[in-house]
Amino acid sequence: MKIALITGSSGLIGSESVHFFAEKFDLILGIDNNMRAYFFGQDASTAWNENRIAALHTNYKHFNTDIRDYAGLEEIFQTYGKDIALIIHTAAQPSHDWAAKEPLTDFTINANGTLNLLELTRQHAPDAVFLFTSTNKVYGDNPNLLPLQELETRWEVISDHPYFKEGIDEHMSLDQTKHSIFGASKVAADVLVQEYGRYFGMKTAVFRGGCLTGPNHSGTQLHGFLSYLMRCSITKDPYTIFGYKGKQVRDNIHSHDLVNMFWSFYQAPRSGEVYNAGGSRFSNCSMLEAIRMCEEITGNKMKYSYTETNRIGDHIWYISDVSKFKSHYPTWSYQHDLQSILSEMFQSMSRRLKVTH
Ligand SMILES: NC(=O)c1ccc[n+]([C@@H]2O[C@H](COP(=O)([O-])OP(=O)(O)OC[C@H]3O[C@@H](n4cnc5c(N)ncnc54)[C@H](O)[C@@H]3O)[C@@H](O)[C@H]2O)c1
């Protein structure tokens, strides 16, 4: 029997992974205790997604286990052992702002939870491929030190800089910079995943996400910017831009394109790899540009206000260079650009919010 174990299986990337791999594996084990509702309130609950997945896939088995619960996880690993061929670890506390409220909770989920999973994989399924969704926030504030110029609707790195053509690559330093508490707990996990590859020879890989997005994101003010923006555009709720004149740039990758990266890696795994994984030059926008696109799609004028103070640890300009991944896996390519991501999000969110047009 060939099994994939997916943590955070009711979340954006976890649920996309369940859909993608359900037809490729005999059994999918999902681990998710809906802590997203604890972090961000009922609006951000992923229970709806858990029910949807269970209804869609008969070979899906859900565990309400907390990834901090080593004994609970051990039971799962003991039961399925070496049949587990793939682990996709996406469960996390994902917000900067929330992490500062409860640093201990943030760290024990993001860092210790990852260590629990790595060690159990080493003990029970050492040949499995272990994939981890890290974040560009591991680079801390370093991207904000790049020489940027202000354009009409966005910040942009100057055109003779090496990062201008493709974006930021994996050589950017993680050190001596402000990460936020969340960024620090993700650094710990990121380095551990690399180490289980480099030190123990396991098939591990780190994917440092830009903005990960898609129609199944339970967007909330503190996490999931495009999804939350589209939600406000549909419901006409007010939206607040924090600092940088609304010209801060993010790259956005559709959850399906990211999971397709996982599939490429799984078929030809390497050890202890690190990849920047975002929308790159192919799919990126500033806040102001995203607002304009949402307005065009929904037909609603956005009610937004501006606060001068930026979020701690927020990047002014971040575009992922995905060339390293492409050089290792040349057949992988994007299937979703920004316009199609937003349109798909609009359709699915309108249905979920039961808005008629
Ligand atoms: N969404 C983004 O823009 C983005 C960007 C960069 C990196 N990432 C990383 O990618 C990963 C997936 O992000 P996402 O957007 O799918 O997140 P998400 O919040 O949609 O999904 C994560 C899931 O993990 C679950 N979870 C949280 N704590 C748990 C615990 N202790 N035990 C079991 N389950 C728990 C939550 O209930 C949620 O359903 C995270 O590691 C995140 O840090 C996300």
The ligand as a MOL file (V3000), in Angstrom:
LIG
                    3D

  0  0  0     0  0            999 V3000
M  V30 BEGIN CTAB
M  V30 COUNTS 44 48 0 0 0
M  V30 BEGIN ATOM
M  V30 1 N -0.5670 31.1340 2.6120 0
M  V30 2 C 0.5520 31.8040 2.4370 0
M  V30 3 O 0.5480 32.9000 1.8860 0
M  V30 4 C 1.8570 31.2230 2.8700 0
M  V30 5 C 3.0260 31.8610 2.4810 0
M  V30 6 C 4.2630 31.3000 2.8170 0
M  V30 7 C 4.2870 30.1330 3.5570 0
M  V30 8 N 3.1400 29.5290 3.9610 0 CHG=1
M  V30 9 C 3.2290 28.2940 4.7510 0
M  V30 10 O 2.5680 27.2720 4.0250 0
M  V30 11 C 1.9170 26.3790 4.9170 0
M  V30 12 C 0.4910 26.2060 4.5360 0
M  V30 13 O -0.1490 27.4630 4.5030 0
M  V30 14 P -1.7020 27.5580 4.2700 0
M  V30 15 O -1.9660 28.8910 3.6890 0
M  V30 16 O -2.1940 26.3200 3.6170 0 CHG=-1
M  V30 17 O -2.1770 27.5830 5.7950 0
M  V30 18 P -3.6370 27.2920 6.3660 0
M  V30 19 O -3.7390 28.0730 7.6240 0
M  V30 20 O -4.6710 27.4610 5.3050 0
M  V30 21 O -3.5560 25.7350 6.7010 0
M  V30 22 C -2.8200 25.2270 7.7800 0
M  V30 23 C -3.7010 24.1960 8.4760 0
M  V30 24 O -2.9380 23.6750 9.5750 0
M  V30 25 C -3.8280 23.4490 10.6440 0
M  V30 26 N -3.0810 23.4810 11.8930 0
M  V30 27 C -2.5330 24.5650 12.4940 0
M  V30 28 N -1.9500 24.2140 13.6480 0
M  V30 29 C -2.1080 22.8710 13.7660 0
M  V30 30 C -1.6970 21.9330 14.7460 0
M  V30 31 N -1.0440 22.3170 15.8560 0
M  V30 32 N -2.0030 20.6260 14.5580 0
M  V30 33 C -2.6860 20.2260 13.4420 0
M  V30 34 N -3.1100 21.0920 12.4950 0
M  V30 35 C -2.8210 22.3990 12.6540 0
M  V30 36 C -4.8590 24.5800 10.5530 0
M  V30 37 O -6.0860 24.2520 11.1850 0
M  V30 38 C -5.0010 24.7740 9.0460 0
M  V30 39 O -6.1240 24.0710 8.5250 0
M  V30 40 C 2.1670 26.9440 6.3180 0
M  V30 41 O 3.2580 26.2590 6.8570 0
M  V30 42 C 2.5190 28.3910 6.0790 0
M  V30 43 O 3.3990 28.8980 7.0670 0
M  V30 44 C 1.9350 30.0530 3.6220 0
M  V30 END ATOM
M  V30 BEGIN BOND
M  V30 1 1 1 2
M  V30 2 2 2 3
M  V30 3 1 2 4
M  V30 4 1 4 5
M  V30 5 2 4 44
M  V30 6 2 5 6
M  V30 7 1 6 7
M  V30 8 2 7 8
M  V30 9 1 8 9
M  V30 10 1 8 44
M  V30 11 1 9 10
M  V30 12 1 9 42
M  V30 13 1 10 11
M  V30 14 1 11 12
M  V30 15 1 11 40
M  V30 16 1 12 13
M  V30 17 1 13 14
M  V30 18 2 14 15
M  V30 19 1 14 16
M  V30 20 1 14 17
M  V30 21 1 17 18
M  V30 22 2 18 19
M  V30 23 1 18 20
M  V30 24 1 18 21
M  V30 25 1 21 22
M  V30 26 1 22 23
M  V30 27 1 23 24
M  V30 28 1 23 38
M  V30 29 1 24 25
M  V30 30 1 25 26
M  V30 31 1 25 36
M  V30 32 1 26 27
M  V30 33 1 26 35
M  V30 34 2 27 28
M  V30 35 1 28 29
M  V30 36 1 29 30
M  V30 37 2 29 35
M  V30 38 1 30 31
M  V30 39 2 30 32
M  V30 40 1 32 33
M  V30 41 2 33 34
M  V30 42 1 34 35
M  V30 43 1 36 37
M  V30 44 1 36 38
M  V30 45 1 38 39
M  V30 46 1 40 41
M  V30 47 1 40 42
M  V30 48 1 42 43
M  V30 END BOND
M  V30 END CTAB
M  END
